[in-house]
Amino acid sequence: MSFTRAAASLGYVQSSVTAQVQSLEREFGVPLFERLGRKVTLTDPGECLLGYANRILALTEEARCAVAGDGDAAGTLTVGAPDTLCAYRLPAVLHAFRRDFPSVRVVFHPTRSSKQARRAVAEGLVDVALLLDEHIDARGLVTEVLAPEPLCVLVAPDHPLAGLESVDPEHLQSLPTVLTEEGCGYRNLFERLLDEAGVSRGSTVEFASIEAIKECAKAGMGLTILPRVAVGPELGERALIALSWGGPPLEIVSQMVWHKDKWLSPALSAFLSCARSELGESG
């Protein structure tokens, strides 16, 4: 978001970066950046060009490896993933990957929704995205399911629902909730099931942070829904209670998504294999 910082990162003088950008804008006949004081942001044509630029760079790397016969995993790999996977699943993947492929630089990009992740893949902003959602079947993308991810409807121990043998959607009529941000796959699923059951929703407090959601639920601010992997300690200590859900199935999966035309570089192929091993049902 700054030509000066871009120049410093590249080891160029700022005037060279500015001149190159101006040359591109003359060639395409459109502004690629908005200049807002000392800050620059991409215009819509700039966003469009960025996707092509990433694909050009990937194709260049593919050509280099093909011509040089280089089958070793190296370079930089960009991975999109939601906060839940970053915190509770990906550390094991990254540990195993770095152990076997230390020459690859891995950069994680947090994604707040499956839609955002799919767009990042489609535009070439990330090499692969990992999602927590219902099974995704998107045109132009390859999707590989890794494993089911059980969900829990959670309340504080003193919540009125905590002692029920079975909880149906009707029990949640107008109850307050503490949820992840809109666009989250399992929040979408939960709210859709309530809507289909004709259940009116109560007030909702939203957080991007899983830890904040858990703390608010423990404090009695409302019920929540989270993947079981994120609440193991809380369930063990009975700081949160998983309700015995009797409603329609709450089913999501962890899955990988990449562009159908994406070249599976040695680094990307190695990461996919590592994710299968660590996150797959047999992992």
C-alpha positions in Angstrom: 0.0 0.0 0.0 3.0 2.2 -0.5 5.4 2.7 -3.4 8.1 3.7 -0.9 7.8 0.5 1.1 7.5 -1.6 -2.1 10.8 -0.1 -3.3 12.5 -0.8 0.0 11.3 -4.4 -0.1 12.6 -4.8 -3.7 15.9 -3.0 -3.2 15.0 -0.3 -5.7 14.7 3.5 -5.5 11.1 4.7 -5.2 11.2 6.5 -8.5 11.9 3.3 -10.3 8.8 1.6 -8.9 6.7 4.7 -9.7 8.0 4.7 -13.3 7.2 1.0 -13.8 3.7 1.5 -12.5 3.2 4.5 -14.7 4.5 2.5 -17.7 2.0 -0.3 -17.0 -0.9 2.2 -16.7 0.1 3.8 -20.0 0.2 0.4 -21.7 -3.2 -0.7 -20.4 -4.8 2.7 -20.7 -6.4 2.6 -17.2 -5.3 3.6 -13.7 -4.2 0.6 -11.7 -3.8 2.3 -8.4 -5.7 5.0 -6.4 -3.4 7.5 -4.9 -4.9 8.6 -1.6 -2.4 10.9 0.0 0.6 8.7 1.0 -1.5 5.5 0.6 -2.1 3.6 -2.6 -4.8 0.9 -3.2 -5.6 -1.2 -6.3 -8.4 -0.1 -8.6 -10.8 -2.7 -10.0 -8.6 -3.0 -13.2 -5.6 -3.3 -10.9 -7.3 -6.1 -9.0 -8.0 -7.8 -12.3 -4.4 -7.5 -13.5 -3.1 -8.8 -10.2 -4.8 -12.2 -10.8 -3.2 -12.4 -14.2 0.2 -11.3 -12.8 0.1 -14.1 -10.3 -0.8 -16.6 -13.0 2.1 -15.3 -15.1 4.5 -15.7 -12.3 3.3 -19.3 -11.6 3.6 -20.2 -15.3 7.2 -18.7 -15.3 8.1 -20.9 -12.3 6.5 -23.9 -14.0 8.6 -23.3 -17.2 11.8 -22.9 -15.1 11.2 -26.2 -13.4 10.3 -28.0 -16.6 13.2 -26.7 -18.6 15.8 -27.2 -15.8 14.4 -30.5 -14.7 14.1 -29.3 -11.2 11.8 -31.5 -9.2 12.8 -30.4 -5.8 10.3 -28.5 -3.6 11.5 -24.9 -3.1 10.2 -21.4 -3.5 7.2 -19.7 -1.8 3.8 -21.3 -1.2 0.8 -19.1 -0.3 -2.0 -20.8 1.7 -5.4 -19.3 2.6 -7.1 -20.7 5.7 -9.7 -19.6 8.3 -8.7 -18.8 11.9 -10.0 -22.1 13.2 -7.8 -24.2 10.9 -4.8 -21.9 11.4 -5.0 -22.3 15.2 -6.1 -25.9 15.6 -5.2 -27.9 12.5 -2.5 -26.3 10.4 0.3 -26.2 13.0 0.7 -30.0 12.7 0.7 -29.7 8.9 3.2 -26.9 8.9 5.5 -28.7 11.4 5.6 -31.9 9.2 6.0 -29.9 6.0 8.9 -27.8 7.3 10.6 -30.9 8.6 10.5 -32.5 5.1 10.7 -29.4 2.9 12.8 -26.8 4.8 13.5 -24.8 1.6 9.9 -23.8 1.0 8.7 -20.5 2.4 5.0 -20.8 3.5 2.9 -17.7 3.8 -0.6 -18.0 5.3 -3.4 -15.6 4.4 -6.3 -15.6 6.8 -9.7 -15.9 5.2 -12.9 -14.9 6.9 -15.3 -16.8 4.7 -15.4 -19.7 2.1 -16.5 -17.2 -0.5 -13.4 -15.0 0.1 -11.2 -18.1 0.0 -12.6 -19.3 -3.3 -12.2 -15.9 -4.8 -8.5 -15.8 -3.7 -7.9 -19.1 -5.3 -9.8 -18.1 -8.5 -7.8 -14.9 -8.8 -4.5 -16.6 -8.1 -3.9 -14.7 -4.8 -3.2 -18.0 -3.0 -1.9 -21.3 -4.3 -4.4 -23.3 -2.3 -7.1 -22.6 0.3 -8.2 -24.8 3.2 -11.9 -24.5 4.2 -14.2 -25.5 7.0 -17.6 -25.7 5.4 -20.2 -28.0 3.8 -18.8 -29.7 0.7 -17.8 -27.1 -1.9 -18.4 -27.7 -5.6 -17.4 -24.6 -7.4 -16.9 -24.2 -11.1 -13.3 -23.8 -12.1 -11.9 -25.2 -8.8 -10.7 -28.6 -7.7 -12.0 -29.6 -4.3 -10.7 -32.4 -2.1 -12.4 -33.3 1.1 -10.0 -34.2 3.9 -12.1 -35.3 6.8 -15.4 -34.5 8.7 -15.2 -31.8 11.4 -17.7 -32.5 14.2 -19.6 -29.4 15.4 -20.8 -28.7 18.9 -23.7 -26.4 20.1 -22.2 -25.0 23.3 -23.5 -23.3 26.4 -22.2 -22.3 29.8 -22.8 -25.0 32.5 -25.6 -22.9 34.2 -27.5 -22.3 30.9 -31.1 -23.4 31.0 -30.5 -25.9 28.1 -27.4 -27.5 29.7 -29.4 -30.3 31.5 -31.7 -31.4 28.7 -31.3 -34.9 27.3 -32.0 -33.7 23.7 -32.1 -30.2 22.2 -34.0 -29.4 19.0 -34.0 -26.2 17.0 -37.3 -25.2 18.7 -35.5 -25.0 22.1 -33.4 -22.1 20.6 -36.3 -19.8 20.0 -35.2 -16.2 20.5 -32.1 -17.2 22.5 -29.0 -15.0 22.3 -26.0 -16.3 20.5 -22.3 -15.6 20.3 -21.1 -16.5 16.8 -18.3 -16.1 14.3 -18.6 -13.5 11.6 -21.1 -13.7 8.8 -19.8 -15.8 5.9 -18.4 -18.5 8.2 -19.5 -21.9 6.8 -20.7 -23.4 10.1 -22.5 -20.3 11.1 -24.3 -20.3 7.8 -25.3 -23.9 8.2 -26.5 -23.3 11.8 -28.6 -20.3 10.9 -30.1 -21.9 7.8 -31.3 -24.9 9.9 -32.9 -22.5 12.4 -34.6 -20.6 9.6 -35.9 -23.8 8.0 -37.3 -24.8 11.4 -39.1 -21.5 11.7 -37.1 -20.5 14.7 -36.7 -16.8 15.4 -33.1 -15.8 16.2 -32.3 -13.8 19.3 -29.6 -11.1 19.6 -26.2 -12.1 18.2 -22.8 -10.9 19.2 -20.1 -11.5 16.5 -16.4 -12.0 16.9 -13.6 -13.0 14.5 -11.7 -14.6 17.4 -12.6 -18.1 18.5 -11.1 -17.5 21.9 -13.3 -14.4 22.4 -16.4 -16.5 21.4 -15.5 -19.2 23.9 -15.0 -16.7 26.7 -18.3 -14.9 26.1 -20.1 -18.3 25.9 -18.5 -19.3 29.2 -19.7 -16.0 30.7 -23.3 -16.9 29.8 -23.7 -14.3 27.0 -25.3 -16.9 24.8 -25.0 -20.2 23.1 -22.5 -20.8 20.3 -21.5 -23.3 17.7 -17.9 -24.3 17.1 -15.9 -27.2 15.7 -15.1 -29.7 18.4 -11.4 -29.4 17.7 -11.5 -25.8 19.0 -13.1 -26.7 22.4 -11.4 -29.8 23.7 -10.0 -28.3 26.9 -13.2 -26.4 27.7 -15.3 -29.6 27.3 -12.8 -31.6 29.4 -13.0 -29.0 32.2 -16.8 -28.6 31.8 -16.3 -24.8 31.3 -18.6 -25.3 28.3 -21.2 -27.9 27.8 -21.9 -29.6 24.4 -25.7 -29.9 24.0 -27.1 -33.2 22.9 -28.3 -31.9 19.5 -31.4 -33.6 18.2 -32.0 -31.4 15.2 -30.9 -31.9 11.6 -27.3 -32.9 11.2 -24.7 -30.2 11.6 -22.1 -31.5 9.2 -19.0 -29.8 7.8 -15.7 -31.0 6.4 -12.2 -29.7 6.1 -11.2 -29.5 2.5 -8.6 -28.2 0.1 -9.4 -26.0 -2.9 -7.2 -25.0 -5.8 -7.7 -23.7 -9.3 -8.4 -26.4 -11.9 -5.7 -24.8 -14.2 -3.2 -24.4 -11.4 0.2 -26.0 -12.0 1.0 -28.3 -9.2 4.6 -27.3 -8.5 6.8 -29.5 -6.5 6.2 -27.3 -3.4 2.4 -27.3 -3.9 2.3 -31.0 -4.5 4.3 -31.7 -1.4 2.0 -29.4 0.7 -1.1 -31.2 -0.6 0.4 -34.6 0.3 1.3 -33.4 3.7 -2.2 -32.0 4.4 -3.7 -35.3 3.3 -1.4 -37.1 5.6 -2.0 -34.9 8.6 -5.6 -33.8 8.2 -7.1 -36.7 6.2 -9.3 -39.3 7.9 -6.4 -41.7 8.1 -4.0 -39.0 9.4 
